Structure formats: C-alpha cells, structure tokens
Amino acid sequence: MAHDTVDLTNCDREPIHIPGNIQPHGCLMALDARAGQILRHSANLSALTGIEGSVNGRMLEDVLGDDAAHTLRNVVAALREGARPALLQGLQTRCGPFDIAVHLYKSVVTIELEPETVGQPLQMARMLIGRIGEITDIDLLVRQASRLVRGMLGYDRVMVYRFEEDGAGRVVAEARRGDLESFLGQYFPAGDIPRQARELYVRNTIRIIGDVDAARVPIEPVIDISGEPLDLSYAHLRSVSPVHCEYLRNMGVSASMSISIIIDGKLWGLIACHHYRPLVLGMAHRVAAEMFGEFFSLHLQSLKQKEKLKTASHARASLDRFLRIASHHSDIGALLKESLADFATLMPCDGVGLWLNGSWTVFGTVPPASAVPGLLRMMGTVAEGRVWATHSLAQRLSEAETYSAQAAGVLAVPLTQIHRDYLFFFRREFIQTLDWAGDPTKTYQSGPLGDRLTPRKSFAIWKETVHLQAQPWTEAEREIAEVTRSALVEIGLRHSELMAEERSRADVRQRMLNEELNHRVKNILALIKSLVSQPVGQDRGLEDYVRSLKGRIQALSFAHDQVVRGDGGGILLDLLDAELTPYRQNADSILLGGPKVLLDSRAFSVMALVLHELSTNAAKYGALSKQGGHLSVTWHEDEQGDCVIDWRESGGPPVLPPTRTGFGTALIDRSLPYDLGGKSRVLYARSGVEAQFSIPARHVTITAPVVAGDQSLGNAMDAATRLDPGIRVLLVEDQMLIAMDVEGMLADQGIDQVVTAASVVDAIAKLADFRPDVAILDVNLGAGTSIELAEILIRNGTPFLFATGYGNSTMIPSAFARVPVVRKPYDSLSLTGAIAAAVAAGKPES
C-alpha cells in the first residue's frame, strides 16, 4: 500500500504498483483466478455501471450477465500469468457496452471497464506503420514517430525520450504546438523517472494519465483477507504517484501518455505525450498506439543492428588497410604514430594517445604529458593485458580530476605484455560537450514536494550527477577496441604461426557473423511488415488479431535477440525455446528434453547460429512446414563429459539432400568443428532431417538432469485419475486457443489421439470416420449448444462430459444431470478427473 505522505525522501521506494486507487475514467473489479467470484471493486463502479450496492462476494454473471461472463471466462482461459491485458472493444454487458481490459496476475483476474469508444485501431496502426516501414535512418525514424503520434492522438506535445547509459534521459525528437517552448535536446536526471517506474514501463508498454488533478478512486477493500493490496502492475487505470503528478503540474501539464520503446528486452526510451488540458485516450487509440510502439521498437532495433554492423565493417576495413600497409612497412612503431588520426575514426572520441617504447604521441584532446606516468601505473594494476575502459577516470585515479575537462573517460588497448605499451582513446567531461536546445538555467516555480520536482532545476541536479564523467563506452566500442588489440598484437607477432592461425579463425567468424547479421537486418522489416499486412477475415475479431500479431512479433524479437547477444553465454533450453517458439504448431509438435546445460559465450554464439539455421529450414521445408510434423530435440552428457544434441524431424515432406552447399549448409556442417573443436553430423533421410552435434566439455556446464518434458503432472496425479494414453478423444470447442490448451493438457498425459471440432455439424461429420472413447463438449458453441451432439453420443454409447464457462449449469437439461461437468477455465487435474469419471460411468442415462 502506498505511503500516506510521499516526498523526495521516499519516492524511489514508493510502491507505485500497489497504490490502492485507480483513475476515475474507468472502474475495476478483481476476481478469483477462475473469474468466478468478485473479491474487490473500485468505489466508482456503481456510478459508471448503475449497479447498486457492493458487488464483493457476488458472481461475475450476476453483475455483468451470463453472456458477458462467459465471454470473459473464455478470455481468461487463454491468458498467461503476468501477460499484458487482453482487450475487448464494445463488449455488451447487462449494464451496457464497455471497452474492457482483462489480465491475470498473482492468481487474481482484474477486469477494467471504460465507456465504449468508437475507432478502427487496426486501420490506424497500419497507416502509421506504413509511414515508417521504409525509413532506414534512425534520426529520421524518431522524428517521424513524434510527428505521426501527435497527428494520430492529438496531444499538444509528443517527445521521443531516450535513456543514456547512466539512466539520464534526453529528448531526441519533438512535435509540439506552435506556442510551446521546445524541450528538444534537453537532458533530465535518472531520478526523474524512478527505478520502479521504469520496471513498470517494461511490463505495461502503454501508460495514460487522463487528468493530474482528478480525484483518485479507492479500491474496496484496499487490503484483502490475506493482508495483501491489489497489484496493479498491468492495469491501465492504475492511479498516479503524487510525486509524478506534482512534476507534471510544475510543467503545466494536465494529461499525459507514454509508449515504451523496448530494445533487447530493456527500456531504451519512451514516446512521451503531454497535453495542457485533461484528455482521456480511449481503448481504440491505445491499441493502435501500442501496436505502433511495438513495431517502432523492432524497427529501431533493426536499424541499430544495421548501424552497428556498418560501424564494425568500417572499423574492420580501416584495420585491414592498416594491416596491408604494415605488412610492407619496416618500422611498425613509426607507422603507429603516423596513424593516430586514423585510429581516432574507429569510434567517437576526443583524442588518442600512444605510449610505445617509452615515447608518448598524441592526437586531439588528451591529458597533459605529466599525467601519463600515473595513468600507466594505474593501467598496470587493472588492465591485465585486456581492453579496459571507464567513463569516470577520476573515480579510479584521484589526480585525474585536475584534467577531467580534457579526459574524463578512457579506453585502453594493451599492445604488449612485457613493455606495457598502450593505445588510449579519451573522452572529455560530458557536460563540457552538451549542445543545449533551451536555456537550462530557466526555472519554474518550485513545487510543494521539493526543488527536484521543478523540471528546469533537474538540469542543475543532472549536471552535478555527471560531473567528472564522460559519455560511457558502449559494448560495440569495446568490441571494436578488442578487434583493434588483436590486429595490433598480430602485427607485433606477425611471424608467429599461432597468431596467424588466430587471425584466420577470427576472420572466418567475423565473415560468418557479418553475413548472418546482414541477412537478418535485410529480412526482419519485410517479415514484420508481412505479419502486419495479413488480411483480417470477416469472422476474426480485433482481440484475436492483436493478440496473435503481438505474440508473433514478440517471439521473433526474442529469437533475434538470442542470436545477436550471448556475450555471457546462456542456457541451451532457453536458446531452443527462442528459436522454435515462432514455429510451434501445437503442444506436441515440438519435444525438447535433456539436462540443464549452460553454454559459454563462444559455444552459445555458435549454437545460436546453427539452431537458427536448422529451425528456419524446418519451418520452410521440413517437419515444421506442415501440420502433423514433429520435431524432437534431446541432449545428454556422454562419457567424456561432452554435450551431445540429437535433432530428429518426422512427419514432414519427403527430404532430398541439398544439391549445393550454401552458406547455411556450410554453417551447420563446419561451425561446431571449426570454432569449438566439436563434431557435427547431418543426415538427410527421406523421412526427415536427422542431425547430431557434440559440444566439447570445456564449453559446457551440465547440472543434475531437469527434463523439459511433462513428468510433473503425471507424478502429482492420483493413480485413480491416470488416463490410458491409448484412448481416443473428441474435443468440441469453438475457441481455438482454448482447444489448443486442452490438447496440450491431454498431450501431457501421453494422449495424442485427439480430434477437434469447432461446431456440432463439424463434430457429426468427423464421427463418420472417428469413434472416440470419450468426448469433451463445450456447452455453448456461440451460435448454438452441443446438446444435439450429446444425444447422438448417448445413442452411440459414447461417454462424454460437459465443459462450460457459465457460473451455473442452467443451460444443461436435467436429463443430463449425471454427466460430469468441468468448469472453465480448465485446469489439468480437474479435466483429467472428469474424463476418468466419464469413462468409468460408461454410457450416460438419458
């Protein structure tokens, strides 16, 4: 529960995810995990819906009506714990139509209701995405994004706000009303957006504040019987911290909205919208904004990867030119001194210094020569022959404070171990290099919660924070420095066979990585554009389309991230999940199993490329390219401690060996033996591709076996409800996602003979060729019920059970009183118990 008084001494600890209140433009109900009984509600529920009295303790259908409750329970059945809310636009309830958001978190179903809005979010999102899809320049992309969002949503000011390495924020693009001053280019300290708020921006990518002066609406009760407040991390209506409201008031802002920009799973920045009058954004516009934000994030990530590749290629080309010159140069030391200006172009820096054989040579802005001995002494204690960098040299070397204006940050590249020679890259103090877009000394009136909440005074506080600091060195710049070190060491030892072999290996790895990254950068935008541009069928709802599109884009984004990262290694199962999730057709189409295996950074990078190639080939041409195909990936530890991975495809199209060896085939065949000293064998059997890979023990850490299979449920079940894996099941369910969940639960029991039908007509047609041992019938099938089919099954002597999302069984005729009933959302134990009861009862009595 939030503190009664929040000020600058506790805002970083304020529990903003459990404020105990919501904003007044909607109302809220919290229910048990099955969306049955209402546990809490917001105090304005009666005012917005017309429902009299407290609803706590009542059933959902008593409040919203049977049909609305049934629809919402079907939505809950398809939700994942801790996923973003499912959205229903214009759902008809007993109280009228509402826009509804539903999410499941900490075993609590939260339902948010807002007045129905009119709009076509899909069309709006497509229009915006189409306007940025072809942009290939990052600066143009962020500028265009701010203009498009302002044009679509009508806010007075829209900014693209990027976080720096130290957490401070900078406005990098802005579209505003003509009479407003510009914030473009201005910086704000990291404390302006506390840590816990940034975490919520990752969980919930859309955040709206309709009116900073609006009264907060309490949740009743604030504390439940277990003593816990309601967690609103994923709620759209979550109330706003008084600290943040005060901050906005000091800027003259009455309403705001933010769209999170997430790259590689981290918060890169925000699309921040300000309005100087109260403004509540309806669900239709929020859906469009959220879809645009996710595409924008992926597009930006792709362009950043392309820029990183271009920078790395430029650096490599520069070093290759230097190496060619060095191979014909008799005095390498003189050549290094002459080339300092060229080295300065490898990465952003203010100066370069070379300490070689007791001589100091410089280019650009560097520390005074008198500071070099102290710098060299420090490097002897921290570098240890590796690239070393800091953006705050004064924290490591106190005397560096005197020359921080020339060199506040340093990146050191060791050239030799014996003579302690170094190539240094320097950066000046950050605040000395700023180009302010406005007057950072201008002040607004201080707010009642303190000076930090006066935005213009944030600049002064931020300048204190970054004093004696340079712009941090990025991971890409450290990689360039490492490549530079390898190249320069190779020059010094150019006659060594060992170094020649290392360079050859590095060149091969670099070419393979460049080809793979180049291929991905070219295709990722086309792939996402293809997903977005798929036509929407007449009978397909908005919620279904949005959820499907989000899931595919998120899976592709995560898989892409797994390939390009890997500096710290990773878990083999996580890598397989990332690569195969986009292609999973059903619960049993892909089987993964083996002990927990941690790959080191080198093995992780190699296997990421190999498994990605296998996965995409399987999806295009192999077992995952058609329904009914199966893929099994298992791994184990052999006698030598190596990790052996077996890849088996079956049920796909007939396989023919490749007629030529392309890049992908060469990558699969050669990467493991060449880079890791392992083994790789691929057999193109006509029934399906079979491959085996052996990763040497030095690259893996294998813990006690944790099989990624389906053993836990079977062990937990009582023997009396264990099902015969050979039984045949007819499943009648009109919701595809729910049907897939049931198939997965049955697959967990080893039952793979499941035939699914979406309607009574479809089920009757399938009974002509399929004789089930038991049937699961969803009572309400949208346009009708399954009672007609139940009567047919009785005549055929087929046991069956009913499934329903309604809170009572009034739709089931009394003649079927002895038929087992399972409630939605399904849970595995209840489902298997009901199936066992139906089979044991035999033919039901009519």
Buried (B, 14 or more C-beta within 10 A) or exposed (E): EBEEEBBEEEBEEBBBBBBBBBBBBBBBBBBEBBBBBBBBBBBBBBEBBEBEEEBBEBBBBBBBBBBBBBBBBBBBBBBEEEBBBBBBBBBBBBBEEBBBBBBBBEEBBBBBBBBBBEBEBBEBBBBBBEBBBEBEEBEEBBBBBBBBBBBBBEBBBBBBBBBBEBBBBBBBBBBBEEEEEEBBBBBBBBBBBBEBBBBBBEBBBBBBBBBBEBEBBBBBBBBBEEEEBBBBBBBBBBBBBBBBBBBBBBBEBBBBBBBBBBBBEEBBBBBBBBBBEBBBBBBBBBBBBBBBBBBBBBBBBBBBBBBBBEBBBEBBEBBEEBBEEBEEBEEBBEBBBEBBEBBBEBBEBBBBBBBBEEEBBBBBBBBEEEBBEBBBEBBEEEBEEEBBBBBBBBEBBEBBEEBBEBBBBBBBBBBBEEEBBBBBBBBBBBBEEBEEBBEBEEBBEEBEBBEBBBBBBBBBBBBEBBBBBBBBBBEBBBBBBEBBBBBBBBBBBBEEEEBEEBBEEBEBBBEBBBBBBBEBBEEBBEBBBEBBEEEEEEEEEBBBBBBBBBBBBBBBBBBBBBBBBBEEBBEBBBBBBBBBBBBBBBBBBBBBBBBBBBBBBBBBBBBBBBBBBBBBBBBEBBBBBEEEBBBBBBBBBEEEEBBBBBBBBBBBEEBEEEEEEEEBBEBBBBBBEBBBEBBBEBEEEEEBBBBBBBBBBEBBEBEEEEEBEBEEEBEEBEEEBEBEEEBBBBBBBBBEBBBBBBBBBBBBBBBBBBBBBBBBEBBEEBBEEBEBBBBBBBBBBEEEBBBEBBBBBBEEEBBBBBBBBBBEBEBBBEBBEEBBBBBBBBBBBBBBBBBBBBBEBEEBEE
